[in-house]
Amino acid sequence: MLRVFCGPSGGYGNELGVVRDGSGLREWSERQAFAAKVGFSETVFVDDPSGV
């Protein structure tokens, strides 16, 4: 989890979920269900962490 879009003092902002092994959830519907379950305003799925 990361905090993004924060103010200068680190306040406010949104939580961003990062799934480092996104390849484990291949189907769009699985990803949508997971994102809804964790409840962050944004969720990113990294399919190939070696390319980052």
N, C-alpha and C positions, 0 to 999 in steps of 0.2 A: 504494500500500500504506500502510495506517495501522496503528498499534499500539494496541489497545484493551484495556480491562479490566486496566490496569497498576496496580502498587502505587504508593504515594506517591512513591517515588524513581524511578519509570519502569521498574522491573524487572518481570519476569514478563509476563503479558498474552498476547494472541493477535494474530496478523497478520490484518488484514481487507483483502481485495482490493476495490477500487472500479473498476468498468468505466465510465468516463465516457461512452462512446458505446454504451450497452447496446442501442440500437435496431439495431445491426449484427448482433446475435445474437437474432433474434426467437423462435425455437422454444425451448421449454423444454429439449428434449434437447440443443440446441447449448449452452445456458447451463450445463447440468449437466456436459457434456463439458469445457467451458472451465474451470469451477470445479474439476473433478477434476484437470485438467492443471496448474493453477497451485498447487494444494495448500494454499491457505489454509484456516483453520478456518471462515471465513465469506467470502462473496463477494457484493457488491451490484452490481446492474446499474441504471444511471441511464438511463432511456429518453428523457427530455426535460430536458437540462441547463438549458434556458432557464427552466424553472419552479422552479429551485432557488435 
